[in-house]
Amino acid sequence: MKLENRKQKVTTMSNFLFRLWRYGLFAAGLILISLLIGTVGYRFIGDVSWLDSFHMTCMILTGMGPVVEMKTTQAKLFSSFYALYSGVAFLSVTAVFFAPIIHRLLHILHVDQEDETKQ
């Protein structure tokens, strides 16, 4: 997932959209893996239903907070560590998704700045 450097021209819109698609797909994969880990963990460690496990995972992953009380020590430990993981995962997914957009914006601004200094 290489991006052009400051000496290269800004990539075409079709290449940018393809890059955005790839980064979005990677971000979606990270979300799906996080959902799988949380749902399976809450189901078997927290001993709640599949639907409640998925609901709890989605709420924790997006930072909304828990919805089901964890009763055992193992469930509380899993919930705690999953909440810590979720904070990092949410920020990582956001960074991965917005990286090509921010890069393109900064690259365009840098190219415009170089053009003005050459004149």
N, CA and C atoms as an extended XYZ file, in Angstrom:
357
Properties=species:S:1:pos:R:3:atomname:S:1:resname:S:1:resid:I:1 pbc="F F F"
N         0.842       -1.171        0.000 N   MET     1
C         0.000        0.000        0.000 CA  MET     1
C         0.893        1.241        0.000 C   MET     1
N         1.616        1.384       -1.067 N   LYS     2
C         2.567        2.469       -1.179 CA  LYS     2
C         1.882        3.728       -1.705 C   LYS     2
N         2.264        4.858       -1.123 N   LEU     3
C         1.752        6.148       -1.563 CA  LEU     3
C         2.864        6.895       -2.293 C   LEU     3
N         2.483        7.814       -3.170 N   GLU     4
C         3.494        8.576       -3.891 CA  GLU     4
C         4.193        9.549       -2.942 C   GLU     4
N         5.456        9.823       -3.253 N   ASN     5
C         6.204       10.745       -2.398 CA  ASN     5
C         6.028       12.179       -2.896 C   ASN     5
N         6.666       13.101       -2.230 N   ARG     6
C         6.437       14.519       -2.514 CA  ARG     6
C         6.993       14.956       -3.859 C   ARG     6
N         7.910       14.188       -4.441 N   LYS     7
C         8.477       14.551       -5.734 CA  LYS     7
C         7.657       14.006       -6.896 C   LYS     7
N         6.731       13.132       -6.615 N   GLN     8
C         5.886       12.570       -7.666 CA  GLN     8
C         4.625       13.408       -7.815 C   GLN     8
N         4.011       13.293       -8.984 N   LYS     9
C         2.756       14.015       -9.223 CA  LYS     9
C         1.622       13.355       -8.456 C   LYS     9
N         0.560       14.112       -8.273 N   VAL    10
C        -0.631       13.578       -7.619 CA  VAL    10
C        -1.224       12.496       -8.517 C   VAL    10
N        -1.605       11.385       -7.917 N   THR    11
C        -2.142       10.264       -8.684 CA  THR    11
C        -3.483       10.631       -9.316 C   THR    11
N        -3.864        9.890      -10.329 N   THR    12
C        -5.130       10.149      -11.012 CA  THR    12
C        -6.305        9.814      -10.091 C   THR    12
N        -7.471       10.330      -10.438 N   MET    13
C        -8.658       10.082       -9.615 CA  MET    13
C        -9.018        8.599       -9.598 C   MET    13
N        -8.850        7.903      -10.709 N   SER    14
C        -9.180        6.472      -10.721 CA  SER    14
C        -8.229        5.686       -9.815 C   SER    14
N        -6.944        6.027       -9.823 N   ASN    15
C        -6.000        5.368       -8.915 CA  ASN    15
C        -6.318        5.699       -7.464 C   ASN    15
N        -6.690        6.944       -7.217 N   PHE    16
C        -7.047        7.349       -5.862 CA  PHE    16
C        -8.268        6.577       -5.373 C   PHE    16
N        -9.298        6.441       -6.218 N   LEU    17
C       -10.501        5.703       -5.824 CA  LEU    17
C       -10.190        4.229       -5.583 C   LEU    17
N        -9.307        3.654       -6.402 N   PHE    18
C        -8.898        2.263       -6.191 CA  PHE    18
C        -8.150        2.132       -4.867 C   PHE    18
N        -7.263        3.088       -4.591 N   ARG    19
C        -6.532        3.085       -3.322 CA  ARG    19
C        -7.489        3.230       -2.155 C   ARG    19
N        -8.469        4.108       -2.285 N   LEU    20
C        -9.469        4.290       -1.238 CA  LEU    20
C       -10.254        2.998       -1.017 C   LEU    20
N       -10.572        2.297       -2.088 N   TRP    21
C       -11.257        1.010       -2.002 CA  TRP    21
C       -10.403       -0.015       -1.250 C   TRP    21
N        -9.111       -0.087       -1.585 N   ARG    22
C        -8.220       -1.042       -0.915 CA  ARG    22
C        -8.082       -0.737        0.572 C   ARG    22
N        -7.870        0.506        0.918 N   TYR    23
C        -7.738        0.883        2.325 CA  TYR    23
C        -9.053        0.667        3.067 C   TYR    23
N       -10.161        0.973        2.399 N   GLY    24
C       -11.471        0.725        3.013 CA  GLY    24
C       -11.715       -0.752        3.240 C   GLY    24
N       -11.308       -1.570        2.286 N   LEU    25
C       -11.448       -3.018        2.426 CA  LEU    25
C       -10.589       -3.541        3.577 C   LEU    25
N        -9.381       -3.008        3.707 N   PHE    26
C        -8.509       -3.403        4.814 CA  PHE    26
C        -9.124       -2.986        6.148 C   PHE    26
N        -9.666       -1.774        6.218 N   ALA    27
C       -10.316       -1.295        7.443 CA  ALA    27
C       -11.524       -2.162        7.781 C   ALA    27
N       -12.304       -2.532        6.770 N   ALA    28
C       -13.467       -3.402        6.995 CA  ALA    28
C       -13.018       -4.769        7.512 C   ALA    28
N       -11.900       -5.266        6.991 N   GLY    29
C       -11.358       -6.534        7.487 CA  GLY    29
C       -10.971       -6.456        8.955 C   GLY    29
N       -10.347       -5.345        9.343 N   LEU    30
C       -10.003       -5.156       10.756 CA  LEU    30
C       -11.257       -5.114       11.632 C   LEU    30
N       -12.294       -4.470       11.141 N   ILE    31
C       -13.553       -4.411       11.892 CA  ILE    31
C       -14.159       -5.803       12.019 C   ILE    31
N       -14.182       -6.552       10.925 N   LEU    32
C       -14.751       -7.907       10.967 CA  LEU    32
C       -13.976       -8.824       11.915 C   LEU    32
N       -12.656       -8.734       11.899 N   ILE    33
C       -11.846       -9.547       12.813 CA  ILE    33
C       -12.143       -9.156       14.256 C   ILE    33
N       -12.253       -7.867       14.516 N   SER    34
C       -12.566       -7.390       15.871 CA  SER    34
C       -13.954       -7.848       16.309 C   SER    34
N       -14.917       -7.806       15.395 N   LEU    35
C       -16.263       -8.289       15.718 CA  LEU    35
C       -16.256       -9.784       16.016 C   LEU    35
N       -15.493      -10.533       15.252 N   LEU    36
C       -15.416      -11.978       15.459 CA  LEU    36
C       -14.794      -12.307       16.818 C   LEU    36
N       -13.683      -11.653       17.129 N   ILE    37
C       -13.021      -11.890       18.419 CA  ILE    37
C       -13.968      -11.577       19.573 C   ILE    37
N       -14.601      -10.415       19.514 N   GLY    38
C       -15.484      -10.004       20.595 CA  GLY    38
C       -16.719      -10.877       20.731 C   GLY    38
N       -17.349      -11.191       19.610 N   THR    39
C       -18.571      -11.993       19.658 CA  THR    39
C       -18.300      -13.386       20.208 C   THR    39
N       -17.251      -14.022       19.714 N   VAL    40
C       -16.912      -15.365       20.205 CA  VAL    40
C       -16.491      -15.307       21.674 C   VAL    40
N       -15.713      -14.302       22.032 N   GLY    41
C       -15.276      -14.167       23.420 CA  GLY    41
C       -16.432      -13.953       24.378 C   GLY    41
N       -17.313      -13.037       24.041 N   TYR    42
C       -18.457      -12.787       24.930 CA  TYR    42
C       -19.396      -13.991       24.972 C   TYR    42
N       -19.488      -14.703       23.854 N   ARG    43
C       -20.384      -15.875       23.815 CA  ARG    43
C       -19.876      -16.982       24.736 C   ARG    43
N       -18.594      -17.315       24.633 N   PHE    44
C       -18.081      -18.457       25.377 CA  PHE    44
C       -17.485      -18.094       26.740 C   PHE    44
N       -16.889      -16.923       26.850 N   ILE    45
C       -16.316      -16.527       28.137 CA  ILE    45
C       -17.357      -15.811       28.989 C   ILE    45
N       -18.140      -14.931       28.351 N   GLY    46
C       -19.171      -14.194       29.084 CA  GLY    46
C       -20.463      -14.965       29.262 C   GLY    46
N       -20.601      -16.066       28.525 N   ASP    47
C       -21.774      -16.944       28.619 CA  ASP    47
C       -23.086      -16.191       28.369 C   ASP    47
N       -23.112      -15.423       27.263 N   VAL    48
C       -24.347      -14.751       26.847 CA  VAL    48
C       -24.720      -15.249       25.455 C   VAL    48
N       -25.921      -14.966       25.014 N   SER    49
C       -26.394      -15.457       23.712 CA  SER    49
C       -25.581      -14.829       22.573 C   SER    49
N       -25.694      -15.430       21.384 N   TRP    50
C       -24.976      -14.922       20.223 CA  TRP    50
C       -25.383      -13.491       19.902 C   TRP    50
N       -26.664      -13.221       19.946 N   LEU    51
C       -27.147      -11.877       19.637 CA  LEU    51
C       -26.650      -10.865       20.664 C   LEU    51
N       -26.728      -11.221       21.945 N   ASP    52
C       -26.223      -10.322       22.986 CA  ASP    52
C       -24.704      -10.153       22.883 C   ASP    52
N       -24.005      -11.209       22.493 N   SER    53
C       -22.557      -11.122       22.309 CA  SER    53
C       -22.209      -10.150       21.188 C   SER    53
N       -22.918      -10.268       20.081 N   PHE    54
C       -22.694       -9.366       18.952 CA  PHE    54
C       -23.032       -7.927       19.334 C   PHE    54
N       -24.156       -7.754       20.022 N   HIS    55
C       -24.575       -6.423       20.464 CA  HIS    55
C       -23.532       -5.819       21.401 C   HIS    55
N       -23.084       -6.587       22.361 N   MET    56
C       -22.082       -6.119       23.310 CA  MET    56
C       -20.785       -5.757       22.585 C   MET    56
N       -20.369       -6.586       21.641 N   THR    57
C       -19.159       -6.331       20.872 CA  THR    57
C       -19.265       -5.025       20.094 C   THR    57
N       -20.371       -4.827       19.427 N   CYS    58
C       -20.565       -3.593       18.649 CA  CYS    58
C       -20.550       -2.365       19.553 C   CYS    58
N       -21.178       -2.459       20.686 N   MET    59
C       -21.234       -1.320       21.600 CA  MET    59
C       -19.852       -1.007       22.177 C   MET    59
N       -19.098       -2.025       22.536 N   ILE    60
C       -17.756       -1.803       23.083 CA  ILE    60
C       -16.821       -1.299       21.987 C   ILE    60
N       -16.903       -1.892       20.802 N   LEU    61
C       -16.004       -1.527       19.706 CA  LEU    61
C       -16.188       -0.074       19.272 C   LEU    61
N       -17.388        0.446       19.354 N   THR    62
C       -17.628        1.832       18.956 CA  THR    62
C       -17.526        2.808       20.115 C   THR    62
N       -17.211        2.307       21.299 N   GLY    63
C       -17.013        3.181       22.442 CA  GLY    63
C       -18.278        3.573       23.181 C   GLY    63
N       -19.371        2.890       22.928 N   MET    64
C       -20.636        3.236       23.573 CA  MET    64
C       -20.739        2.675       24.996 C   MET    64
N       -20.066        1.589       25.258 N   GLY    65
C       -20.087        1.016       26.599 CA  GLY    65
C       -20.804       -0.312       26.657 C   GLY    65
N       -20.648       -1.008       27.775 N   PRO    66
C       -21.230       -2.350       27.914 CA  PRO    66
C       -22.748       -2.299       28.070 C   PRO    66
N       -23.401       -3.391       27.653 N   VAL    67
C       -24.855       -3.504       27.783 CA  VAL    67
C       -25.266       -4.728       28.595 C   VAL    67
N       -24.347       -5.678       28.740 N   VAL    68
C       -24.628       -6.899       29.498 CA  VAL    68
C       -23.634       -6.961       30.652 C   VAL    68
N       -24.125       -7.289       31.835 N   GLU    69
C       -23.241       -7.396       32.994 CA  GLU    69
C       -22.470       -8.701       32.946 C   GLU    69
N       -21.170       -8.595       33.153 N   MET    70
C       -20.317       -9.776       33.212 CA  MET    70
C       -20.278      -10.249       34.664 C   MET    70
N       -20.532      -11.544       34.864 N   LYS    71
C       -20.678      -12.071       36.223 CA  LYS    71
C       -19.441      -12.787       36.754 C   LYS    71
N       -18.694      -13.449       35.875 N   THR    72
C       -17.532      -14.208       36.345 CA  THR    72
C       -16.252      -13.380       36.214 C   THR    72
N       -15.225      -13.828       36.912 N   THR    73
C       -13.937      -13.137       36.848 CA  THR    73
C       -13.355      -13.199       35.444 C   THR    73
N       -13.453      -14.372       34.805 N   GLN    74
C       -12.928      -14.527       33.448 CA  GLN    74
C       -13.651      -13.599       32.477 C   GLN    74
N       -14.968      -13.495       32.624 N   ALA    75
C       -15.747      -12.635       31.740 CA  ALA    75
C       -15.382      -11.165       31.942 C   ALA    75
N       -15.175      -10.776       33.190 N   LYS    76
C       -14.794       -9.389       33.476 CA  LYS    76
C       -13.405       -9.081       32.929 C   LYS    76
N       -12.485      -10.033       33.041 N   LEU    77
C       -11.149       -9.839       32.492 CA  LEU    77
C       -11.191       -9.732       30.964 C   LEU    77
N       -11.942      -10.641       30.333 N   PHE    78
C       -12.068      -10.573       28.875 CA  PHE    78
C       -12.673       -9.243       28.458 C   PHE    78
N       -13.732       -8.835       29.121 N   SER    79
C       -14.402       -7.584       28.785 CA  SER    79
C       -13.457       -6.392       28.947 C   SER    79
N       -12.653       -6.409       29.982 N   SER    80
C       -11.700       -5.327       30.214 CA  SER    80
C       -10.645       -5.262       29.115 C   SER    80
N       -10.052       -6.416       28.814 N   PHE    81
C        -9.013       -6.429       27.787 CA  PHE    81
C        -9.582       -6.157       26.400 C   PHE    81
N       -10.807       -6.622       26.141 N   TYR    82
C       -11.425       -6.333       24.850 CA  TYR    82
C       -11.735       -4.840       24.721 C   TYR    82
N       -12.125       -4.210       25.809 N   ALA    83
C       -12.381       -2.767       25.776 CA  ALA    83
C       -11.088       -2.003       25.479 C   ALA    83
N        -9.971       -2.424       26.080 N   LEU    84
C        -8.686       -1.786       25.794 CA  LEU    84
C        -8.291       -2.001       24.334 C   LEU    84
N        -8.452       -3.226       23.860 N   TYR    85
C        -8.164       -3.532       22.459 CA  TYR    85
C        -9.047       -2.702       21.539 C   TYR    85
N       -10.315       -2.577       21.881 N   SER    86
C       -11.264       -1.856       21.033 CA  SER    86
C       -10.898       -0.389       20.860 C   SER    86
N       -10.386        0.220       21.916 N   GLY    87
C        -9.962        1.613       21.804 CA  GLY    87
C        -8.854        1.787       20.779 C   GLY    87
N        -7.884        0.898       20.821 N   VAL    88
C        -6.780        0.938       19.867 CA  VAL    88
C        -7.276        0.570       18.468 C   VAL    88
N        -8.123       -0.444       18.379 N   ALA    89
C        -8.636       -0.890       17.080 CA  ALA    89
C        -9.449        0.207       16.409 C   ALA    89
N       -10.286        0.902       17.164 N   PHE    90
C       -11.113        1.962       16.592 CA  PHE    90
C       -10.244        3.075       16.012 C   PHE    90
N        -9.225        3.481       16.753 N   LEU    91
C        -8.327        4.525       16.255 CA  LEU    91
C        -7.530        4.038       15.046 C   LEU    91
N        -7.116        2.781       15.059 N   SER    92
C        -6.357        2.222       13.940 CA  SER    92
C        -7.196        2.139       12.677 C   SER    92
N        -8.417        1.679       12.812 N   VAL    93
C        -9.304        1.575       11.655 CA  VAL    93
C        -9.585        2.965       11.080 C   VAL    93
N        -9.799        3.925       11.943 N   THR    94
C       -10.033        5.290       11.484 CA  THR    94
C        -8.814        5.825       10.740 C   THR    94
N        -7.626        5.589       11.279 N   ALA    95
C        -6.395        6.048       10.625 CA  ALA    95
C        -6.198        5.371        9.274 C   ALA    95
N        -6.440        4.071        9.208 N   VAL    96
C        -6.274        3.342        7.946 CA  VAL    96
C        -7.261        3.859        6.908 C   VAL    96
N        -8.496        4.079        7.298 N   PHE    97
C        -9.517        4.513        6.345 CA  PHE    97
C        -9.230        5.925        5.816 C   PHE    97
N        -8.818        6.830        6.680 N   PHE    98
C        -8.623        8.217        6.260 CA  PHE    98
C        -7.225        8.512        5.721 C   PHE    98
N        -6.285        7.591        5.824 N   ALA    99
C        -4.911        7.824        5.370 CA  ALA    99
C        -4.829        8.259        3.906 C   ALA    99
N        -5.480        7.562        2.964 N   PRO   100
C        -5.334        8.006        1.573 CA  PRO   100
C        -5.985        9.369        1.319 C   PRO   100
N        -7.050        9.681        2.027 N   ILE   101
C        -7.728       10.969        1.841 CA  ILE   101
C        -6.828       12.104        2.343 C   ILE   101
N        -6.292       11.939        3.531 N   ILE   102
C        -5.426       12.964        4.104 CA  ILE   102
C        -4.141       13.094        3.293 C   ILE   102
N        -3.590       11.962        2.860 N   HIS   103
C        -2.376       12.000        2.040 CA  HIS   103
C        -2.616       12.768        0.753 C   HIS   103
N        -3.722       12.490        0.093 N   ARG   104
C        -4.026       13.187       -1.172 CA  ARG   104
C        -4.187       14.684       -0.939 C   ARG   104
N        -4.906       15.044        0.096 N   LEU   105
C        -5.105       16.463        0.398 CA  LEU   105
C        -3.770       17.157        0.653 C   LEU   105
N        -2.935       16.562        1.489 N   LEU   106
C        -1.634       17.161        1.779 CA  LEU   106
C        -0.729       17.171        0.552 C   LEU   106
N        -0.815       16.130       -0.259 N   HIS   107
C        -0.004       16.062       -1.468 CA  HIS   107
C        -0.420       17.152       -2.450 C   HIS   107
N        -1.712       17.365       -2.607 N   ILE   108
C        -2.204       18.421       -3.497 CA  ILE   108
C        -1.747       19.790       -2.995 C   ILE   108
N        -1.860       20.025       -1.712 N   LEU   109
C        -1.428       21.305       -1.156 CA  LEU   109
C         0.078       21.510       -1.340 C   LEU   109
N         0.841       20.453       -1.185 N   HIS   110
C         2.286       20.556       -1.347 CA  HIS   110
C         2.648       20.825       -2.805 C   HIS   110
N         1.992       20.168       -3.744 N   VAL   111
C         2.255       20.374       -5.165 CA  VAL   111
C         1.894       21.805       -5.551 C   VAL   111
N         0.766       22.309       -5.064 N   ASP   112
C         0.378       23.690       -5.347 CA  ASP   112
C         1.419       24.662       -4.816 C   ASP   112
N         1.962       24.393       -3.655 N   GLN   113
C         2.949       25.251       -3.032 CA  GLN   113
C         4.243       25.250       -3.875 C   GLN   113
N         4.652       24.075       -4.380 N   GLU   114
C         5.842       23.999       -5.218 CA  GLU   114
C         5.654       24.774       -6.513 C   GLU   114
N         4.465       24.680       -7.114 N   ASP   115
C         4.179       25.386       -8.363 CA  ASP   115
C         4.293       26.891       -8.176 C   ASP   115
N         3.839       27.401       -7.039 N   GLU   116
C         3.889       28.836       -6.786 CA  GLU   116
C         5.319       29.309       -6.598 C   GLU   116
N         6.179       28.505       -5.988 N   THR   117
C         7.562       28.916       -5.749 CA  THR   117
C         8.395       28.884       -7.035 C   THR   117
N         8.002       28.090       -8.004 N   LYS   118
C         8.746       28.016       -9.273 CA  LYS   118
C         8.443       29.199      -10.176 C   LYS   118
N         7.323       29.848      -10.000 N   GLN   119
C         6.939       30.955      -10.881 CA  GLN   119
C         7.624       32.230      -10.585 C   GLN   119
